[in-house]
Structure formats: C-alpha cells, structure tokens
C-alpha cells in the first residue's frame, strides 16, 4: 500500500477545495492511501463546499489560528500553516512514513509574511533535502495535443527570480546540469534500455541570438553546454528559438525541452494542457509532484476550482514511486 501525502497549500487559496473535489477519485486509486497534511477544520469546510460525503483523512500540521484566515487574502497565518504542513510532509517522506508528496499551491507573499523567505516550494524541498543540483520541471503526459507517446517534459534552468537576474544565472554548468536532469527523468518514463531521450534546448535571446547580434549567451554558454552533453552520449539539439521549439516538441521531435527561464517553459506547456500539467522537482531523494497552477485567489472558496492538475499530480507521483 502506497501512502501519498497531499499538503493543503495556502488555506486562503484553492488548495483545500481542489483536494476535496478530487477526493472521491483519489480514493478509488488501487493500492494507494492518500493523507492530507494541513488542518482538519479547513478540510472539513472544503468538503462541505464541494459536497464530499466521505471522510477526508487529514493530519493536523499547523496551529488553530489558520481557521480564521479569510478566503482570497494574503495572511501570515496562512503562510505559516502552509510551511508547517510542507515541513511535516518532507520529514515524513525522509523517514519513509509516506512514499511521495503532492503539494497544493502556496502564496509566496503569505509565506514571506510568515518569515519564511523562499521563492517557492522547490527551494524549500531542496534545502530540507540538502541538495544543490535540482530543477523545476513541468510534465505533460501523453494525450491530446501531443504526438509523442511518452509525453513532454520542460525543465527550467532558472526558477522564481526577477527577469533582470536571469542572465547572471545562465552558465555552462547550470544549463548542462538541467540537460542531465531532463535526460535522467525521461529515461524513467521511456524505459532505461529502450532508447535515448531526445532533448531540445531553448535559446535565451530572440532567434537564438542571430550569431551574437541579439545577445551572445547562446555562443558563450548554451552551445558549449550542449556540446558537453553530446560528448557524454546524450541526444541533445539546440539552442533552438523559443518561439518554435515547442512546435517541434508537440510534434514529437523532443521528449524534453530545457527552457532558460520560468515563463519561457510554463506558458507554452500550459497552453498545451493546463489541467493535465504536473510540476515535478528533479534531483530530490524523495518524490515531490505538484499542481501546475497557483492559489487562484479570484476563484478561491467559490466551489468552481478545477481539480484536474491535482489528480494528475497524484497519478504521476504513484508512477514515479
């Protein structure tokens, strides 16, 4: 029996209600037990909102003041509750109490107000697991809008950071590390001995820099990283212009794409399958998947939030385990 922990996320957002909306379907998963890490009273409210007539198994991980948080508001109590739930889940995963973690969305400003100054989930997991080589990846399983039979992964070289800081983070080493992580993940999906994953690497600048006319990062950093990866036996191509590489990926030419920054990868993949996309943290000693969307304060606690990404995140976590 596999045990999957789902962290509640920010209680002012849609996290609790998408868990409740997905609960019946999650209960039907074979050989799998799902436990929510959060606060039972918050989850009870979500169950009433989404008309869930079965018990939601919830472990108390945060203080009682979280029940006073208003929907759709940035609140330090909500940020603290979200962080406490994440930390408890990570500790339990590291101690083999649970087999994988699926996270509902958190609000970064609420997290910061609570004194936890992380850019997001990914950095919390990396720090608590003691890893330095990690990456955020969006994964879209095979299906509508994708020609490839193994789905499509997008790995990001830079994560939650201001646009002006991206250039200083693009190095040969950072690009090469993400190519390796993409290759390692897709080998698990495709099958270790079947074939090499095909990886396309995005440019940073328009038109892949036009041989230095629009920027030289492709020449100085991205191309050398690709050559290094090819010397290691990886199947890599690029750098390809960001406005066309996802068309090739959608057509099945690539199993994974390495994007240089957050929106370069996120926008394209979400257009292909917003509610089937799953966020996965690569490089951890534990399994962590997540929804591919945020707290959606404008929809929170109205009973309309879509649970599809959460259901897919649980499915992917089980497959990875």
Residue, then its C-alpha position, 0 to 999 in steps of 0.5 A: x500500500x502506497x501512502x501519498x501525502x497531499x499538503x493543503x497549500x495556502x488555506x486562503x487559496x484553492x488548495x483545500x477545495x481542489x483536494x476535496x473535489x478530487x477526493x472521491x477519485x483519489x480514493x478509488x486509486x488501487x493500492x494507494x492511501x492518500x493523507x492530507x497534511x494541513x488542518x482538519x477544520x479547513x478540510x472539513x469546510x472544503x468538503x462541505x463546499x464541494x459536497x464530499x460525503x466521505x471522510x477526508x483523512x487529514x493530519x493536523x500540521x499547523x496551529x488553530x489560528x489558520x481557521x480564521x484566515x479569510x478566503x482570497x487574502x494574503x495572511x501570515x497565518x496562512x503562510x505559516x500553516x502552509x510551511x508547517x504542513x510542507x515541513x511535516x510532509x518532507x520529514x515524513x517522506x525522509x523517514x519513509x512514513x509516506x512514499x511521495x508528496x503532492x503539494x497544493x499551491x502556496x502564496x509566496x507573499x503569505x509565506x514571506x509574511x510568515x518569515x519564511x523567505x523562499x521563492x517557492x516550494x522547490x527551494x524549500x524541498x531542496x534545502x530540507x533535502x540538502x541538495x544543490x543540483x535540482x530543477x523545476x520541471x513541468x510534465x505533460x503526459x501523453x494525450x491530446x495535443x501531443x504526438x509523442x507517446x511518452x509525453x513532454x517534459x520542460x525543465x527550467x534552468x532558472x526558477x522564481x527570480x526577477x527577469x533582470x537576474x536571469x542572465x547572471x544565472x545562465x552558465x555552462x554548468x547550470x544549463x548542462x546540469x538541467x540537460x542531465x536532469x531532463x535526460x535522467x527523468x525521461x529515461x524513467x518514463x521511456x524505459x532505461x534500455x529502450x532508447x535515448x531521450x531526445x532533448x531540445x534546448x531553448x535559446x535565451x535571446x530572440x532567434x537564438x541570438x542571430x550569431x551574437x547580434x541579439x545577445x551572445x549567451x547562446x555562443x558563450x554558454x548554451x552551445x558549449x553546454x550542449x556540446x558537453x552533453x553530446x560528448x557524454x552520449x546524450x541526444x541533445x539539439x539546440x539552442x533552438x528559438x523559443x518561439x518554435x521549439x515547442x512546435x517541434x516538441x508537440x510534434x514529437x521531435x523532443x521528449x524534453x525541452x530545457x527552457x532558460x527561464x520560468x515563463x519561457x517553459x510554463x506558458x507554452x506547456x500550459x497552453x498545451x494542457x493546463x489541467x493535465x500539467x504536473x510540476x515535478x522537482x528533479x534531483x530530490x531523494x524523495x518524490x515531490x509532484x505538484x499542481x501546475x497552477x497557483x492559489x487562484x485567489x479570484x476563484x478561491x472558496x467559490x466551489x468552481x476550482x478545477x481539480x484536474x492538475x491535482x489528480x494528475x499530480x497524484x497519478x504521476x507521483x504513484x508512477x514515479x514511486 
